[in-house]
Amino acid sequence: MLTIFRRHTARCTAKRPEYDRTYRKCKCLIHVEGKIGDRFLRESLKTRSWEQANRRVAEAEARGTWEELPEQHGTAVPARPSEDKRVTVAHAVAEYLQNAKDQGNGEDTLRKKGTTFEKQLLTWCEERGYFYIEQLGTSELRQWRSTWNMEPLARSKRQGMVCGFFYFCMRQGWITKNPMLDVGKIQVRERPTDYFPKEEFDAVIDATYLYRGDRWENEDRFGERLRTLTLLMRWSGLAIRDAITLERSRLVDDSVLLYRAKTGHPVYVPLPPDVARALRDVPPGKNPHSAYFFWSGRGKPKSAVADWQRSYRRLFELAAPKLPVDPQTGKTKRCHPHMFRDTFAVEMLLAGVPIEQVSMLLGHKSVRTTEKSYLPWVHARQKQLEESVRRAWLVQVKPDASRVA
């Protein structure tokens, strides 16, 4: 069996020990080692392309012999013999990711797709000797799916992404059937949408006065920043990332510019005057930026979100004594920052705001998304509906007793 690896040079960027021979992000030459036939190999493949190296090794193992490379003055191995029309997994993945980038997918979407296909699918295929896209059938993909170590909902979303990848391969004419269709659906048990009723939200706000910052600051100004961010998410419906990266220019009077609709018209949400005032006067952070309320403008928004999420975990621990306990599990109510956005949506629905308007404020592309996320799971709204029906009974005309008799 032949194994390919990168032989790192002294100037290679792969400095850390965990960047071993399988590290791909550098440009060092790829080598091969192992036994084929009666011969033991350990030599350079004269290429920096992992795909080309895989192709040559697969062809050699299929023949059972190793052919020496001709002198090519530093050029790479030819991509594929002209008579071989099959498409490699690596080529299919590269084309799919480039197409996703050309379509304007967001940074997070591209990162997830890159992790799924470049880092996981390709690695899994290399370990098991699957070289061409047509070698991946339903059985093989079911085996790969069994290696996904994540929650059912995340697994279900990943399976949908993989299914889309094979549909892309079908449209290119590389395969005739989508092998993911027969893999089987992942059963997902949806968690009901939860939110903070007024007394629970007040408990969280009270905990911000106890918060004394993180490892680099002990003042109470961070508690004030955390409190202001919490109020912003609760009364605007912004997700945590959008709230953290909110620009100061989007606060107009006491309203926040959420987004611009397809028609070009801006969509604003008004804030309570005290919340708008707190947002304008929010204390600066460690590395303040003149354009943002909460973000330093440095690094990636994802990293900033992770920092704030750690702060919220500590905040919910402080608020735990005043939060309800699940009688079945005996654990305190599960809390996370997205519940402030859920609270905004649920309270709007409870106040009688049409779901079409709530959907617009949340920035959903379809009202069906709003209905799926909130209507079936909000117990408080169901109680409100029941009370409305009972009130309707009182105004109905009572039946004539003589006719009933």
Summary of the structure (lengths in Angstrom):
residues: 405
radius of gyration: 28.8
end to end distance: 92.9
largest distance: 109.0
contacts: 1035
relative contact order: 0.06
helix: 50%
strand: 9%
